[in-house]
Amino acid sequence: MELIIVSGLSGAGKSVALRTLEDIGFVCIDNLPLFLLHDLALGLKQTRPEGGDGRGGTAIGIDARSGPDLLEQVPGVVKALEARGISIRVIFLDADTPTLVSRFSETRRKHPLTDAERPLAEAIELERRLLEPLRRTATTQIDTSYTNVHELRELIRENLNRKGRVRAPLLLQSFGFKNGIPAAVDFVFDVRCLPNPHWQPELRPLTGLDPEVAGFLEGSPEAIRMREDLIDFLDRWVPRFENDGRSYLTIGIGCTGGRHRSVFMVNALQRHFEGQGHQVLVRHRELA
């Protein structure tokens, strides 16, 4: 039997993940009291023995309201169930605090841990601490800070469809260092050493998506060498991560403003990895 535990911070996409799993064919149980997890899983093993493609699979949503004592027990429960022959994946959804605050402000929903004496930002940080045992146990961590609903659904589907696949899905993200490095990236590469189109008056208002900027960088031996070196490095090491069981990888490419060089390089990597059969998602953070 395949069991998926879905957890993460409120507002990070847990409900979207569970609905996606339900659409695939999983039976989904949200907000399960943690003291029921062990016995429920053993019972499901007897009644729903199949799994792996959604048939017979069960997904359980767990949040911070279970309390710190029970949450601390989750890693031990997972190990005990795996010892009984139950295949368990733990998907943990995260996002940075400003993004979560913005989402709650937009939806006007109440965070489950807020009260008269605990404002939203403090409630988010408390929830982050409470869920740390689940984050440590996770087989897949997804940062949804710059991921929309459709991209999250695709990542969940790709995660489940990996059985028998050789290639892991990749999230390629361009960004500007002046606005900070994205959270939860597996690789970060700095391309600020390349010639900067910003200093060309005719290219300054354009982006790395425009052919004029791409042509400028294609004419730079440094940019071509950087692209080749990045491809060589990633071709060598991405398969190691796949063999280690990683369900997806996030690669960040940064330049100063995140509009020219990093965008160009992400697009070059996208073409390369799609040619190798990867499912590739692209996010140009500073162009969003």
C-alpha positions in Angstrom: 0.0 0.0 0.0 1.2 3.5 -0.8 0.6 6.2 1.8 1.3 9.9 1.2 1.5 12.3 4.1 0.9 15.9 3.0 1.9 18.7 5.4 3.3 22.2 5.4 2.5 25.7 6.3 -1.0 27.1 6.1 -1.3 28.9 2.8 1.6 27.0 1.1 -0.7 24.8 -0.9 -1.7 21.7 1.1 -5.3 21.9 0.0 -4.2 22.1 -3.7 -1.9 19.1 -3.2 -4.6 17.0 -1.7 -7.2 17.9 -4.4 -4.6 17.0 -7.0 -4.0 13.6 -5.4 -7.7 13.1 -5.1 -8.1 13.8 -8.9 -5.4 11.2 -9.6 -7.3 8.6 -7.6 -6.0 8.7 -4.1 -8.4 8.6 -1.1 -7.7 11.8 0.8 -8.2 12.4 4.5 -7.4 15.9 5.7 -6.6 17.0 9.3 -6.3 13.4 10.6 -5.7 13.3 14.4 -2.2 12.1 14.6 -2.9 9.5 17.3 -4.9 7.6 14.6 -2.2 7.6 12.0 -0.5 4.3 13.0 -3.6 2.2 13.3 -5.3 3.7 10.3 -2.3 3.0 8.1 -2.2 -0.7 9.2 -5.9 -1.0 8.6 -5.6 0.5 5.1 -2.8 -1.9 4.3 -5.3 -4.7 4.8 -8.2 -3.1 2.9 -6.3 -1.2 0.1 -3.2 -3.3 -0.7 -2.5 -1.9 -4.2 -0.8 1.4 -4.9 1.8 3.3 -6.8 -0.5 4.7 -9.5 -3.3 6.1 -7.4 -5.3 2.8 -7.2 -5.5 1.9 -3.5 -3.3 4.9 -2.6 -4.2 7.0 0.4 -3.1 10.6 1.1 -3.4 12.1 4.6 -3.2 15.8 5.4 -1.5 16.8 8.7 -1.2 20.3 10.1 0.2 22.0 13.1 -3.1 21.8 15.1 -2.1 18.3 16.2 0.2 19.9 18.8 3.9 19.7 19.4 3.9 16.4 21.4 2.2 14.4 18.6 4.1 16.1 15.8 7.4 15.1 17.4 6.3 11.5 17.2 5.7 11.5 13.4 9.3 10.5 12.4 9.1 7.4 14.7 5.6 6.5 13.4 6.8 6.7 9.8 9.8 4.4 10.5 7.6 1.9 12.3 5.1 1.8 9.4 7.8 1.4 6.8 9.1 -1.5 8.8 5.7 -3.1 8.4 6.0 -2.9 4.6 4.0 0.3 4.0 5.5 2.6 1.4 5.3 6.2 2.7 6.1 9.5 1.1 6.0 12.8 3.0 5.4 15.9 0.9 6.1 19.1 2.8 4.9 22.4 1.3 6.7 25.6 2.4 6.8 29.3 1.4 8.5 32.4 2.8 6.7 34.4 5.5 6.1 37.5 3.4 4.4 35.4 0.7 2.2 33.6 3.3 1.2 36.9 4.9 0.3 38.3 1.4 -1.8 35.2 0.6 -3.8 35.4 3.9 -4.3 39.1 3.3 -5.6 38.5 -0.2 -8.0 35.7 0.8 -8.9 37.3 4.2 -8.8 33.9 5.8 -7.8 33.4 9.4 -4.6 31.5 10.1 -5.3 28.6 12.4 -2.8 29.7 15.0 -3.7 33.4 15.2 -5.5 34.8 18.2 -5.9 38.1 19.9 -2.4 38.1 21.3 -0.6 36.4 18.3 -0.5 38.4 15.0 -0.3 36.6 11.6 3.5 36.8 11.1 4.2 35.3 14.6 1.6 32.6 14.0 3.4 31.6 10.8 6.8 31.4 12.5 5.2 29.3 15.4 3.7 27.0 12.8 7.1 26.7 11.1 8.7 25.5 14.4 5.8 23.1 15.2 6.1 21.4 11.8 9.9 21.1 11.8 9.7 17.3 12.6 7.6 16.8 9.5 9.9 18.9 7.4 12.9 16.8 8.5 11.0 13.6 7.6 9.9 14.8 4.2 10.9 12.9 1.1 9.8 15.9 -1.0 10.0 19.5 -0.1 8.3 22.1 -2.3 8.8 25.8 -1.9 5.7 27.5 -3.4 6.7 31.1 -2.8 7.0 31.7 -6.5 4.9 28.8 -7.7 1.3 29.2 -8.9 -1.5 26.7 -8.4 -1.1 25.2 -11.9 2.7 24.7 -11.4 2.1 23.1 -8.0 -0.3 20.6 -9.5 2.1 19.7 -12.2 4.9 19.2 -9.6 2.7 16.9 -7.6 1.7 14.9 -10.7 5.3 14.6 -11.9 6.3 13.5 -8.4 3.9 10.6 -8.6 4.5 9.7 -12.2 8.3 9.1 -11.6 8.0 5.4 -11.1 9.8 3.9 -14.1 11.1 7.3 -15.3 14.8 8.1 -15.6 14.4 11.9 -15.5 13.3 14.0 -12.6 11.3 17.2 -13.2 13.3 20.4 -12.9 12.3 23.9 -11.7 14.5 26.5 -13.3 14.3 29.9 -11.7 16.0 33.2 -12.7 16.3 35.9 -10.0 18.1 39.1 -9.1 20.6 39.0 -6.2 19.5 42.5 -5.2 16.1 41.0 -4.2 17.6 38.0 -2.4 18.3 34.3 -3.2 15.1 32.1 -3.5 14.5 29.7 -0.7 14.8 26.0 -1.0 16.9 25.8 -4.1 19.2 22.8 -4.7 21.7 24.7 -6.9 22.5 28.4 -7.1 24.6 29.8 -9.9 25.9 33.4 -10.1 26.2 34.8 -13.7 26.9 38.4 -12.7 30.4 38.0 -14.2 29.0 38.0 -17.7 28.7 41.1 -19.9 25.7 43.1 -18.7 23.1 44.1 -21.4 21.9 46.7 -18.9 24.8 49.0 -19.9 23.7 48.9 -23.5 21.1 51.7 -23.9 19.2 49.9 -26.6 19.0 46.6 -24.5 18.3 48.1 -21.1 14.5 48.2 -21.4 14.5 44.6 -22.8 14.8 41.3 -21.0 16.5 38.0 -21.6 13.4 36.8 -23.4 14.0 39.2 -26.2 16.1 38.0 -29.2 18.2 41.2 -29.1 19.5 40.4 -25.6 19.9 36.7 -26.5 22.0 37.7 -29.5 24.2 40.0 -27.4 25.0 37.3 -25.0 25.3 34.6 -27.7 28.1 36.8 -29.1 30.0 36.7 -25.8 32.6 33.9 -25.5 32.3 34.2 -21.7 28.5 33.6 -21.8 28.9 30.6 -24.1 31.6 29.1 -21.9 29.5 29.7 -18.8 26.5 27.9 -20.5 28.6 25.0 -21.5 30.2 24.7 -18.1 26.8 24.8 -16.3 25.4 22.1 -18.7 28.5 19.9 -18.1 28.2 20.3 -14.3 24.5 19.6 -14.2 24.6 16.7 -16.6 27.2 15.2 -14.3 25.4 15.8 -10.9 21.7 15.9 -11.6 21.6 12.1 -12.2 23.3 11.6 -8.8 20.4 13.5 -7.1 17.9 11.4 -9.1 19.6 8.2 -8.1 19.4 9.4 -4.5 15.6 9.4 -4.8 15.0 13.1 -5.3 11.6 13.7 -6.9 12.4 17.1 -8.3 15.2 19.6 -8.3 15.3 23.4 -8.2 18.1 25.3 -10.0 18.5 29.1 -9.4 20.4 31.3 -11.8 21.0 34.8 -10.5 22.3 38.1 -11.9 22.2 41.6 -10.5 18.6 42.6 -11.5 17.3 39.2 -12.7 16.1 40.6 -16.0 18.8 39.9 -18.6 21.7 37.4 -18.0 19.9 35.0 -15.6 16.8 34.9 -17.9 19.0 34.1 -20.9 20.8 31.3 -19.0 17.6 29.8 -17.7 16.1 29.6 -21.2 19.3 28.0 -22.5 19.2 25.3 -19.7 15.5 24.8 -20.4 16.2 23.9 -24.0 18.9 21.5 -23.0 17.1 19.6 -20.4 13.8 19.4 -22.3 15.9 17.8 -25.1 17.0 15.2 -22.5 13.4 14.3 -21.6 13.0 16.3 -18.4 9.8 17.9 -17.4 10.9 21.5 -17.0 9.1 24.3 -15.2 10.5 27.8 -15.6 10.0 30.8 -13.3 11.5 34.2 -14.1 11.0 35.8 -10.6 11.7 39.4 -11.5 9.6 39.3 -14.6 6.5 38.0 -12.9 
